[in-house]
Amino acid sequence: MVAACGGEALDGESFLPVLLGEETEHRAEVFANFTWGVMVAYPMRAVRTKTHKFIWNIDSHFRYTWPVDVGWWGESRPPPALTPIAKHAAAMWDSWFGEAERDGAAAERVRALQYRPAEELYDIQADPYEMNNLADDPAQAEVLEALRGKVRAWMAQQGDDGDPAYHGEAGRARRFLDEFLRAAGGGECADVLRYK
């Protein structure tokens, strides 16, 4: 849009040729990163092409916590919500927990959301809802390696080492988050969020 108004080019590629009908496609792939921050410590990196999506769950050894579903030291029920959107999200997640208590399929879905594998690979044409992770399928090894390489190259280009701030303190005898959790009556971060 900046280019359409005569402005200077920004980082990225202009979508204007597609809007003007000069091109029908914009990118071959889209990259994504997700990091809630040190308090939740669950970074993800991903790439999506027309046919597949690859997700690297960098801290898959930890429980994936949504800010509305747990407090900082891992309780399993939502903390008090402070905003309308947080209240809605907390109510939704609470309903999922409730359904999981009654329904085995719902329980498995909640568990799958909280305990994620290190890598996820989906054929988004055959499986648009991403229910079948193909990362361990030997027939998909070539696709997996290609997408893994794309993510690593993109991360290197962005200067992204993939580590949240928690890992950045690895050399310190006492990490900030561990001190915070200990003062709040919890354990150390790795103990609280690790698979149970």
mmCIF file of the C-alpha atoms, coordinates in Angstrom:
data_MODEL
# 
_entry.id   MODEL 
# 
loop_
_atom_site.group_PDB 
_atom_site.id 
_atom_site.type_symbol 
_atom_site.label_atom_id 
_atom_site.label_alt_id 
_atom_site.label_comp_id 
_atom_site.label_asym_id 
_atom_site.label_entity_id 
_atom_site.label_seq_id 
_atom_site.pdbx_PDB_ins_code 
_atom_site.Cartn_x 
_atom_site.Cartn_y 
_atom_site.Cartn_z 
_atom_site.occupancy 
_atom_site.B_iso_or_equiv 
_atom_site.pdbx_formal_charge 
_atom_site.auth_seq_id 
_atom_site.auth_comp_id 
_atom_site.auth_asym_id 
_atom_site.auth_atom_id 
_atom_site.pdbx_PDB_model_num 
ATOM 1   C CA . MET A 1 1   ? 0.000   0.000   0.000   1.00 0.00 ? 1   MET A CA 1 
ATOM 2   C CA . VAL A 1 2   ? 2.940   2.316   0.669   1.00 0.00 ? 2   VAL A CA 1 
ATOM 3   C CA . ALA A 1 3   ? 4.127   1.725   -2.910  1.00 0.00 ? 3   ALA A CA 1 
ATOM 4   C CA . ALA A 1 4   ? 0.636   2.515   -4.260  1.00 0.00 ? 4   ALA A CA 1 
ATOM 5   C CA . CYS A 1 5   ? 0.785   5.897   -2.518  1.00 0.00 ? 5   CYS A CA 1 
ATOM 6   C CA . GLY A 1 6   ? 4.284   6.657   -3.792  1.00 0.00 ? 6   GLY A CA 1 
ATOM 7   C CA . GLY A 1 7   ? 6.087   6.064   -0.506  1.00 0.00 ? 7   GLY A CA 1 
ATOM 8   C CA . GLU A 1 8   ? 9.503   4.558   0.043   1.00 0.00 ? 8   GLU A CA 1 
ATOM 9   C CA . ALA A 1 9   ? 9.804   0.786   -0.033  1.00 0.00 ? 9   ALA A CA 1 
ATOM 10  C CA . LEU A 1 10  ? 9.675   -1.016  3.313   1.00 0.00 ? 10  LEU A CA 1 
ATOM 11  C CA . ASP A 1 11  ? 11.172  -4.330  4.348   1.00 0.00 ? 11  ASP A CA 1 
ATOM 12  C CA . GLY A 1 12  ? 9.259   -7.079  2.587   1.00 0.00 ? 12  GLY A CA 1 
ATOM 13  C CA . GLU A 1 13  ? 7.606   -7.506  -0.795  1.00 0.00 ? 13  GLU A CA 1 
ATOM 14  C CA . SER A 1 14  ? 4.802   -5.375  -2.140  1.00 0.00 ? 14  SER A CA 1 
ATOM 15  C CA . PHE A 1 15  ? 1.392   -7.040  -2.519  1.00 0.00 ? 15  PHE A CA 1 
ATOM 16  C CA . LEU A 1 16  ? 0.370   -4.335  -4.996  1.00 0.00 ? 16  LEU A CA 1 
ATOM 17  C CA . PRO A 1 17  ? 1.003   -6.398  -8.177  1.00 0.00 ? 17  PRO A CA 1 
ATOM 18  C CA . VAL A 1 18  ? -1.538  -8.963  -6.956  1.00 0.00 ? 18  VAL A CA 1 
ATOM 19  C CA . LEU A 1 19  ? -4.078  -6.250  -6.122  1.00 0.00 ? 19  LEU A CA 1 
ATOM 20  C CA . LEU A 1 20  ? -3.619  -4.723  -9.575  1.00 0.00 ? 20  LEU A CA 1 
ATOM 21  C CA . GLY A 1 21  ? -4.098  -8.110  -11.258 1.00 0.00 ? 21  GLY A CA 1 
ATOM 22  C CA . GLU A 1 22  ? -0.548  -8.123  -12.636 1.00 0.00 ? 22  GLU A CA 1 
ATOM 23  C CA . GLU A 1 23  ? 0.289   -11.286 -10.676 1.00 0.00 ? 23  GLU A CA 1 
ATOM 24  C CA . THR A 1 24  ? -1.851  -14.068 -9.227  1.00 0.00 ? 24  THR A CA 1 
ATOM 25  C CA . GLU A 1 25  ? 0.475   -15.156 -6.421  1.00 0.00 ? 25  GLU A CA 1 
ATOM 26  C CA . HIS A 1 26  ? 2.529   -13.336 -3.822  1.00 0.00 ? 26  HIS A CA 1 
ATOM 27  C CA . ARG A 1 27  ? 4.784   -15.810 -2.038  1.00 0.00 ? 27  ARG A CA 1 
ATOM 28  C CA . ALA A 1 28  ? 5.661   -19.486 -2.309  1.00 0.00 ? 28  ALA A CA 1 
ATOM 29  C CA . GLU A 1 29  ? 5.768   -19.805 1.479   1.00 0.00 ? 29  GLU A CA 1 
ATOM 30  C CA . VAL A 1 30  ? 4.923   -17.883 4.611   1.00 0.00 ? 30  VAL A CA 1 
ATOM 31  C CA . PHE A 1 31  ? 7.029   -18.027 7.767   1.00 0.00 ? 31  PHE A CA 1 
ATOM 32  C CA . ALA A 1 32  ? 5.783   -17.557 11.304  1.00 0.00 ? 32  ALA A CA 1 
ATOM 33  C CA . ASN A 1 33  ? 7.193   -17.223 14.771  1.00 0.00 ? 33  ASN A CA 1 
ATOM 34  C CA . PHE A 1 34  ? 5.419   -17.431 18.084  1.00 0.00 ? 34  PHE A CA 1 
ATOM 35  C CA . THR A 1 35  ? 6.865   -16.675 21.499  1.00 0.00 ? 35  THR A CA 1 
ATOM 36  C CA . TRP A 1 36  ? 4.733   -15.618 24.451  1.00 0.00 ? 36  TRP A CA 1 
ATOM 37  C CA . GLY A 1 37  ? 7.852   -14.615 26.289  1.00 0.00 ? 37  GLY A CA 1 
ATOM 38  C CA . VAL A 1 38  ? 9.861   -15.778 29.219  1.00 0.00 ? 38  VAL A CA 1 
ATOM 39  C CA . MET A 1 39  ? 6.836   -16.222 31.502  1.00 0.00 ? 39  MET A CA 1 
ATOM 40  C CA . VAL A 1 40  ? 5.334   -18.902 29.306  1.00 0.00 ? 40  VAL A CA 1 
ATOM 41  C CA . ALA A 1 41  ? 8.512   -19.941 27.499  1.00 0.00 ? 41  ALA A CA 1 
ATOM 42  C CA . TYR A 1 42  ? 7.053   -21.854 24.562  1.00 0.00 ? 42  TYR A CA 1 
ATOM 43  C CA . PRO A 1 43  ? 8.562   -20.643 21.287  1.00 0.00 ? 43  PRO A CA 1 
ATOM 44  C CA . MET A 1 44  ? 7.470   -22.037 17.914  1.00 0.00 ? 44  MET A CA 1 
ATOM 45  C CA . ARG A 1 45  ? 8.739   -21.431 14.395  1.00 0.00 ? 45  ARG A CA 1 
ATOM 46  C CA . ALA A 1 46  ? 6.866   -22.483 11.262  1.00 0.00 ? 46  ALA A CA 1 
ATOM 47  C CA . VAL A 1 47  ? 6.611   -22.379 7.499   1.00 0.00 ? 47  VAL A CA 1 
ATOM 48  C CA . ARG A 1 48  ? 3.544   -22.931 5.338   1.00 0.00 ? 48  ARG A CA 1 
ATOM 49  C CA . THR A 1 49  ? 3.617   -23.677 1.639   1.00 0.00 ? 49  THR A CA 1 
ATOM 50  C CA . LYS A 1 50  ? 0.675   -24.357 -0.671  1.00 0.00 ? 50  LYS A CA 1 
ATOM 51  C CA . THR A 1 51  ? 0.786   -28.018 0.269   1.00 0.00 ? 51  THR A CA 1 
ATOM 52  C CA . HIS A 1 52  ? 2.333   -28.386 3.742   1.00 0.00 ? 52  HIS A CA 1 
ATOM 53  C CA . LYS A 1 53  ? 2.859   -26.770 7.111   1.00 0.00 ? 53  LYS A CA 1 
ATOM 54  C CA . PHE A 1 54  ? 5.885   -27.467 9.305   1.00 0.00 ? 54  PHE A CA 1 
ATOM 55  C CA . ILE A 1 55  ? 6.023   -26.365 12.957  1.00 0.00 ? 55  ILE A CA 1 
ATOM 56  C CA . TRP A 1 56  ? 9.064   -26.596 15.216  1.00 0.00 ? 56  TRP A CA 1 
ATOM 57  C CA . ASN A 1 57  ? 8.018   -26.565 18.884  1.00 0.00 ? 57  ASN A CA 1 
ATOM 58  C CA . ILE A 1 58  ? 11.352  -25.490 20.287  1.00 0.00 ? 58  ILE A CA 1 
ATOM 59  C CA . ASP A 1 59  ? 10.507  -26.241 23.926  1.00 0.00 ? 59  ASP A CA 1 
ATOM 60  C CA . SER A 1 60  ? 8.341   -29.307 23.341  1.00 0.00 ? 60  SER A CA 1 
ATOM 61  C CA . HIS A 1 61  ? 9.692   -30.834 26.564  1.00 0.00 ? 61  HIS A CA 1 
ATOM 62  C CA . PHE A 1 62  ? 7.549   -28.258 28.419  1.00 0.00 ? 62  PHE A CA 1 
ATOM 63  C CA . ARG A 1 63  ? 3.780   -28.167 28.697  1.00 0.00 ? 63  ARG A CA 1 
ATOM 64  C CA . TYR A 1 64  ? 2.324   -25.664 26.225  1.00 0.00 ? 64  TYR A CA 1 
ATOM 65  C CA . THR A 1 65  ? 0.488   -23.133 28.359  1.00 0.00 ? 65  THR A CA 1 
ATOM 66  C CA . TRP A 1 66  ? -1.988  -20.611 27.088  1.00 0.00 ? 66  TRP A CA 1 
ATOM 67  C CA . PRO A 1 67  ? -1.908  -17.399 29.132  1.00 0.00 ? 67  PRO A CA 1 
ATOM 68  C CA . VAL A 1 68  ? -5.589  -17.868 29.976  1.00 0.00 ? 68  VAL A CA 1 
ATOM 69  C CA . ASP A 1 69  ? -5.405  -21.519 30.995  1.00 0.00 ? 69  ASP A CA 1 
ATOM 70  C CA . VAL A 1 70  ? -2.670  -21.478 33.619  1.00 0.00 ? 70  VAL A CA 1 
ATOM 71  C CA . GLY A 1 71  ? -0.969  -19.163 36.029  1.00 0.00 ? 71  GLY A CA 1 
ATOM 72  C CA . TRP A 1 72  ? 2.766   -18.748 35.963  1.00 0.00 ? 72  TRP A CA 1 
ATOM 73  C CA . TRP A 1 73  ? 3.356   -21.771 38.149  1.00 0.00 ? 73  TRP A CA 1 
ATOM 74  C CA . GLY A 1 74  ? 1.189   -24.254 36.297  1.00 0.00 ? 74  GLY A CA 1 
ATOM 75  C CA . GLU A 1 75  ? -2.189  -24.562 37.960  1.00 0.00 ? 75  GLU A CA 1 
ATOM 76  C CA . SER A 1 76  ? -4.648  -26.311 35.665  1.00 0.00 ? 76  SER A CA 1 
ATOM 77  C CA . ARG A 1 77  ? -7.555  -23.865 35.893  1.00 0.00 ? 77  ARG A CA 1 
ATOM 78  C CA . PRO A 1 78  ? -7.798  -20.347 34.461  1.00 0.00 ? 78  PRO A CA 1 
ATOM 79  C CA . PRO A 1 79  ? -6.563  -17.469 36.612  1.00 0.00 ? 79  PRO A CA 1 
ATOM 80  C CA . PRO A 1 80  ? -8.818  -14.438 37.069  1.00 0.00 ? 80  PRO A CA 1 
ATOM 81  C CA . ALA A 1 81  ? -9.257  -12.821 33.649  1.00 0.00 ? 81  ALA A CA 1 
ATOM 82  C CA . LEU A 1 82  ? -8.604  -9.103  33.499  1.00 0.00 ? 82  LEU A CA 1 
ATOM 83  C CA . THR A 1 83  ? -9.916  -8.149  30.061  1.00 0.00 ? 83  THR A CA 1 
ATOM 84  C CA . PRO A 1 84  ? -13.102 -9.048  28.144  1.00 0.00 ? 84  PRO A CA 1 
ATOM 85  C CA . ILE A 1 85  ? -11.140 -11.038 25.554  1.00 0.00 ? 85  ILE A CA 1 
ATOM 86  C CA . ALA A 1 86  ? -9.240  -12.861 28.312  1.00 0.00 ? 86  ALA A CA 1 
ATOM 87  C CA . LYS A 1 87  ? -12.538 -13.663 30.057  1.00 0.00 ? 87  LYS A CA 1 
ATOM 88  C CA . HIS A 1 88  ? -13.926 -15.108 26.824  1.00 0.00 ? 88  HIS A CA 1 
ATOM 89  C CA . ALA A 1 89  ? -10.768 -17.120 26.162  1.00 0.00 ? 89  ALA A CA 1 
ATOM 90  C CA . ALA A 1 90  ? -10.699 -18.394 29.748  1.00 0.00 ? 90  ALA A CA 1 
ATOM 91  C CA . ALA A 1 91  ? -14.358 -19.471 29.500  1.00 0.00 ? 91  ALA A CA 1 
ATOM 92  C CA . MET A 1 92  ? -13.632 -21.294 26.242  1.00 0.00 ? 92  MET A CA 1 
ATOM 93  C CA . TRP A 1 93  ? -10.619 -23.125 27.648  1.00 0.00 ? 93  TRP A CA 1 
ATOM 94  C CA . ASP A 1 94  ? -12.540 -23.941 30.857  1.00 0.00 ? 94  ASP A CA 1 
ATOM 95  C CA . SER A 1 95  ? -15.322 -25.475 28.738  1.00 0.00 ? 95  SER A CA 1 
ATOM 96  C CA . TRP A 1 96  ? -12.720 -27.621 26.971  1.00 0.00 ? 96  TRP A CA 1 
ATOM 97  C CA . PHE A 1 97  ? -11.425 -28.875 30.335  1.00 0.00 ? 97  PHE A CA 1 
ATOM 98  C CA . GLY A 1 98  ? -15.002 -29.629 31.390  1.00 0.00 ? 98  GLY A CA 1 
ATOM 99  C CA . GLU A 1 99  ? -15.725 -31.564 28.214  1.00 0.00 ? 99  GLU A CA 1 
ATOM 100 C CA . ALA A 1 100 ? -12.426 -33.434 28.585  1.00 0.00 ? 100 ALA A CA 1 
ATOM 101 C CA . GLU A 1 101 ? -13.598 -34.747 31.962  1.00 0.00 ? 101 GLU A CA 1 
ATOM 102 C CA . ARG A 1 102 ? -16.588 -36.407 30.253  1.00 0.00 ? 102 ARG A CA 1 
ATOM 103 C CA . ASP A 1 103 ? -15.343 -37.270 26.779  1.00 0.00 ? 103 ASP A CA 1 
ATOM 104 C CA . GLY A 1 104 ? -12.227 -39.287 25.946  1.00 0.00 ? 104 GLY A CA 1 
ATOM 105 C CA . ALA A 1 105 ? -11.845 -37.733 22.483  1.00 0.00 ? 105 ALA A CA 1 
ATOM 106 C CA . ALA A 1 106 ? -12.032 -34.222 23.972  1.00 0.00 ? 106 ALA A CA 1 
ATOM 107 C CA . ALA A 1 107 ? -9.503  -35.237 26.636  1.00 0.00 ? 107 ALA A CA 1 
ATOM 108 C CA . GLU A 1 108 ? -7.103  -36.435 23.949  1.00 0.00 ? 108 GLU A CA 1 
ATOM 109 C CA . ARG A 1 109 ? -7.523  -33.171 22.006  1.00 0.00 ? 109 ARG A CA 1 
ATOM 110 C CA . VAL A 1 110 ? -6.808  -31.068 25.123  1.00 0.00 ? 110 VAL A CA 1 
ATOM 111 C CA . ARG A 1 111 ? -3.758  -33.209 25.860  1.00 0.00 ? 111 ARG A CA 1 
ATOM 112 C CA . ALA A 1 112 ? -2.542  -32.874 22.247  1.00 0.00 ? 112 ALA A CA 1 
ATOM 113 C CA . LEU A 1 113 ? -2.782  -29.083 22.529  1.00 0.00 ? 113 LEU A CA 1 
ATOM 114 C CA . GLN A 1 114 ? -0.844  -28.994 25.788  1.00 0.00 ? 114 GLN A CA 1 
ATOM 115 C CA . TYR A 1 115 ? 1.816   -31.612 25.069  1.00 0.00 ? 115 TYR A CA 1 
ATOM 116 C CA . ARG A 1 116 ? 3.146   -31.025 21.586  1.00 0.00 ? 116 ARG A CA 1 
ATOM 117 C CA . PRO A 1 117 ? 5.775   -32.987 19.695  1.00 0.00 ? 117 PRO A CA 1 
ATOM 118 C CA . ALA A 1 118 ? 9.073   -31.350 18.776  1.00 0.00 ? 118 ALA A CA 1 
ATOM 119 C CA . GLU A 1 119 ? 8.049   -31.229 15.113  1.00 0.00 ? 119 GLU A CA 1 
ATOM 120 C CA . GLU A 1 120 ? 4.709   -31.156 13.344  1.00 0.00 ? 120 GLU A CA 1 
ATOM 121 C CA . LEU A 1 121 ? 4.181   -31.683 9.622   1.00 0.00 ? 121 LEU A CA 1 
ATOM 122 C CA . TYR A 1 122 ? 0.773   -31.466 7.973   1.00 0.00 ? 122 TYR A CA 1 
ATOM 123 C CA . ASP A 1 123 ? -0.404  -32.019 4.421   1.00 0.00 ? 123 ASP A CA 1 
ATOM 124 C CA . ILE A 1 124 ? -2.811  -29.086 4.392   1.00 0.00 ? 124 ILE A CA 1 
ATOM 125 C CA . GLN A 1 125 ? -4.476  -30.150 1.155   1.00 0.00 ? 125 GLN A CA 1 
ATOM 126 C CA . ALA A 1 126 ? -5.374  -33.648 2.362   1.00 0.00 ? 126 ALA A CA 1 
ATOM 127 C CA . ASP A 1 127 ? -5.705  -32.646 6.038   1.00 0.00 ? 127 ASP A CA 1 
ATOM 128 C CA . PRO A 1 128 ? -6.844  -28.986 6.222   1.00 0.00 ? 128 PRO A CA 1 
ATOM 129 C CA . TYR A 1 129 ? -7.682  -29.247 9.949   1.00 0.00 ? 129 TYR A CA 1 
ATOM 130 C CA . GLU A 1 130 ? -4.165  -30.508 10.738  1.00 0.00 ? 130 GLU A CA 1 
ATOM 131 C CA . MET A 1 131 ? -5.248  -33.574 12.671  1.00 0.00 ? 131 MET A CA 1 
ATOM 132 C CA . ASN A 1 132 ? -2.642  -36.027 11.296  1.00 0.00 ? 132 ASN A CA 1 
ATOM 133 C CA . ASN A 1 133 ? 0.960   -35.167 12.130  1.00 0.00 ? 133 ASN A CA 1 
ATOM 134 C CA . LEU A 1 134 ? 3.199   -36.649 9.418   1.00 0.00 ? 134 LEU A CA 1 
ATOM 135 C CA . ALA A 1 135 ? 6.544   -35.707 10.993  1.00 0.00 ? 135 ALA A CA 1 
ATOM 136 C CA . ASP A 1 136 ? 7.343   -39.333 11.878  1.00 0.00 ? 136 ASP A CA 1 
ATOM 137 C CA . ASP A 1 137 ? 6.130   -40.759 8.553   1.00 0.00 ? 137 ASP A CA 1 
ATOM 138 C CA . PRO A 1 138 ? 9.164   -42.094 6.611   1.00 0.00 ? 138 PRO A CA 1 
ATOM 139 C CA . ALA A 1 139 ? 7.331   -41.359 3.350   1.00 0.00 ? 139 ALA A CA 1 
ATOM 140 C CA . GLN A 1 140 ? 7.386   -37.637 4.280   1.00 0.00 ? 140 GLN A CA 1 
ATOM 141 C CA . ALA A 1 141 ? 11.079  -37.479 5.256   1.00 0.00 ? 141 ALA A CA 1 
ATOM 142 C CA . GLU A 1 142 ? 12.075  -35.486 2.165   1.00 0.00 ? 142 GLU A CA 1 
ATOM 143 C CA . VAL A 1 143 ? 9.300   -32.908 2.664   1.00 0.00 ? 143 VAL A CA 1 
ATOM 144 C CA . LEU A 1 144 ? 10.111  -32.683 6.383   1.00 0.00 ? 144 LEU A CA 1 
ATOM 145 C CA . GLU A 1 145 ? 13.816  -32.074 5.755   1.00 0.00 ? 145 GLU A CA 1 
ATOM 146 C CA . ALA A 1 146 ? 13.124  -29.471 3.056   1.00 0.00 ? 146 ALA A CA 1 
ATOM 147 C CA . LEU A 1 147 ? 10.738  -27.485 5.277   1.00 0.00 ? 147 LEU A CA 1 
ATOM 148 C CA . ARG A 1 148 ? 12.994  -27.843 8.313   1.00 0.00 ? 148 ARG A CA 1 
ATOM 149 C CA . GLY A 1 149 ? 15.814  -26.394 6.186   1.00 0.00 ? 149 GLY A CA 1 
ATOM 150 C CA . LYS A 1 150 ? 13.608  -23.479 5.062   1.00 0.00 ? 150 LYS A CA 1 
ATOM 151 C CA . VAL A 1 151 ? 12.792  -22.612 8.681   1.00 0.00 ? 151 VAL A CA 1 
ATOM 152 C CA . ARG A 1 152 ? 16.438  -22.789 9.744   1.00 0.00 ? 152 ARG A CA 1 
ATOM 153 C CA . ALA A 1 153 ? 17.539  -20.610 6.823   1.00 0.00 ? 153 ALA A CA 1 
ATOM 154 C CA . TRP A 1 154 ? 14.799  -18.077 7.548   1.00 0.00 ? 154 TRP A CA 1 
ATOM 155 C CA . MET A 1 155 ? 15.726  -18.001 11.237  1.00 0.00 ? 155 MET A CA 1 
ATOM 156 C CA . ALA A 1 156 ? 19.387  -17.426 10.375  1.00 0.00 ? 156 ALA A CA 1 
ATOM 157 C CA . GLN A 1 157 ? 18.421  -14.612 8.001   1.00 0.00 ? 157 GLN A CA 1 
ATOM 158 C CA . GLN A 1 158 ? 16.336  -13.029 10.789  1.00 0.00 ? 158 GLN A CA 1 
ATOM 159 C CA . GLY A 1 159 ? 19.057  -13.443 13.441  1.00 0.00 ? 159 GLY A CA 1 
ATOM 160 C CA . ASP A 1 160 ? 16.706  -15.737 15.392  1.00 0.00 ? 160 ASP A CA 1 
ATOM 161 C CA . ASP A 1 161 ? 18.476  -18.364 17.471  1.00 0.00 ? 161 ASP A CA 1 
ATOM 162 C CA . GLY A 1 162 ? 15.141  -19.821 18.583  1.00 0.00 ? 162 GLY A CA 1 
ATOM 163 C CA . ASP A 1 163 ? 15.836  -19.581 22.279  1.00 0.00 ? 163 ASP A CA 1 
ATOM 164 C CA . PRO A 1 164 ? 13.511  -17.710 24.607  1.00 0.00 ? 164 PRO A CA 1 
ATOM 165 C CA . ALA A 1 165 ? 14.998  -15.407 27.213  1.00 0.00 ? 165 ALA A CA 1 
ATOM 166 C CA . TYR A 1 166 ? 14.820  -18.220 29.780  1.00 0.00 ? 166 TYR A CA 1 
ATOM 167 C CA . HIS A 1 167 ? 17.426  -20.183 27.842  1.00 0.00 ? 167 HIS A CA 1 
ATOM 168 C CA . GLY A 1 168 ? 19.507  -17.057 27.402  1.00 0.00 ? 168 GLY A CA 1 
ATOM 169 C CA . GLU A 1 169 ? 20.175  -17.188 31.135  1.00 0.00 ? 169 GLU A CA 1 
ATOM 170 C CA . ALA A 1 170 ? 21.434  -20.785 30.981  1.00 0.00 ? 170 ALA A CA 1 
ATOM 171 C CA . GLY A 1 171 ? 24.897  -19.841 32.295  1.00 0.00 ? 171 GLY A CA 1 
ATOM 172 C CA . ARG A 1 172 ? 23.544  -18.060 35.368  1.00 0.00 ? 172 ARG A CA 1 
ATOM 173 C CA . ALA A 1 173 ? 23.423  -19.923 38.642  1.00 0.00 ? 173 ALA A CA 1 
ATOM 174 C CA . ARG A 1 174 ? 19.920  -18.574 39.353  1.00 0.00 ? 174 ARG A CA 1 
ATOM 175 C CA . ARG A 1 175 ? 17.538  -17.604 36.578  1.00 0.00 ? 175 ARG A CA 1 
ATOM 176 C CA . PHE A 1 176 ? 15.045  -14.764 36.896  1.00 0.00 ? 176 PHE A CA 1 
ATOM 177 C CA . LEU A 1 177 ? 11.981  -16.933 36.219  1.00 0.00 ? 177 LEU A CA 1 
ATOM 178 C CA . ASP A 1 178 ? 13.077  -19.552 38.734  1.00 0.00 ? 178 ASP A CA 1 
ATOM 179 C CA . GLU A 1 179 ? 13.514  -16.825 41.368  1.00 0.00 ? 179 GLU A CA 1 
ATOM 180 C CA . PHE A 1 180 ? 10.104  -15.376 40.505  1.00 0.00 ? 180 PHE A CA 1 
ATOM 181 C CA . LEU A 1 181 ? 8.352   -18.748 40.747  1.00 0.00 ? 181 LEU A CA 1 
ATOM 182 C CA . ARG A 1 182 ? 10.141  -19.668 43.957  1.00 0.00 ? 182 ARG A CA 1 
ATOM 183 C CA . ALA A 1 183 ? 9.087   -16.355 45.557  1.00 0.00 ? 183 ALA A CA 1 
ATOM 184 C CA . ALA A 1 184 ? 5.488   -16.970 44.429  1.00 0.00 ? 184 ALA A CA 1 
ATOM 185 C CA . GLY A 1 185 ? 5.461   -20.378 46.070  1.00 0.00 ? 185 GLY A CA 1 
ATOM 186 C CA . GLY A 1 186 ? 6.047   -22.488 42.956  1.00 0.00 ? 186 GLY A CA 1 
ATOM 187 C CA . GLY A 1 187 ? 8.997   -24.610 41.936  1.00 0.00 ? 187 GLY A CA 1 
ATOM 188 C CA . GLU A 1 188 ? 11.552  -23.940 39.271  1.00 0.00 ? 188 GLU A CA 1 
ATOM 189 C CA . CYS A 1 189 ? 10.261  -23.240 35.752  1.00 0.00 ? 189 CYS A CA 1 
ATOM 190 C CA . ALA A 1 190 ? 11.596  -26.486 34.305  1.00 0.00 ? 190 ALA A CA 1 
ATOM 191 C CA . ASP A 1 191 ? 9.937   -28.485 37.111  1.00 0.00 ? 191 ASP A CA 1 
ATOM 192 C CA . VAL A 1 192 ? 6.585   -26.715 36.830  1.00 0.00 ? 192 VAL A CA 1 
ATOM 193 C CA . LEU A 1 193 ? 6.125   -26.738 33.072  1.00 0.00 ? 193 LEU A CA 1 
ATOM 194 C CA . ARG A 1 194 ? 7.799   -30.041 32.221  1.00 0.00 ? 194 ARG A CA 1 
ATOM 195 C CA . TYR A 1 195 ? 5.685   -32.992 31.028  1.00 0.00 ? 195 TYR A CA 1 
ATOM 196 C CA . LYS A 1 196 ? 3.733   -34.567 33.830  1.00 0.00 ? 196 LYS A CA 1 
# 
